[in-house]
Amino acid sequence: MSDRRKKKQNQAERMAWGEAKERFSIMLTPTAAQKIDDRAKALGLSRSELLEQAARGVVSISDTELTQEDKENLGKPSVN
């Protein structure tokens, strides 16, 4: 993907909910951060978008509705 296309995609993501996203700093334990990352990966979302959707009630951070395959993949190292 070209740099120009990535920039346009990032701009669209920052405006995805009809308002500009702002940067916030939060503190988490490494365990909580890993769980957020695992859940986001299982849903095909960025960490930021997972938190956005969870706050809006669109998705749950809980893994209760994950498939067995998703549950088995949680916590496994990602292959980039």
FENKA-V124474 format. One record per helix or strand of 3 or more residues. SS is the DSSP state (helix for helix, strand for strand). FROM is the first residue (numbers start at 1). TO is the last residue. If there is no record, write none. Layout:
ss->(SS | SS)
from->(FROM | FROM)
to->(TO | TO)
This chain:
ss->(helix | helix | helix | helix)
from->(3 | 30 | 47 | 68)
to->(14 | 43 | 55 | 73)
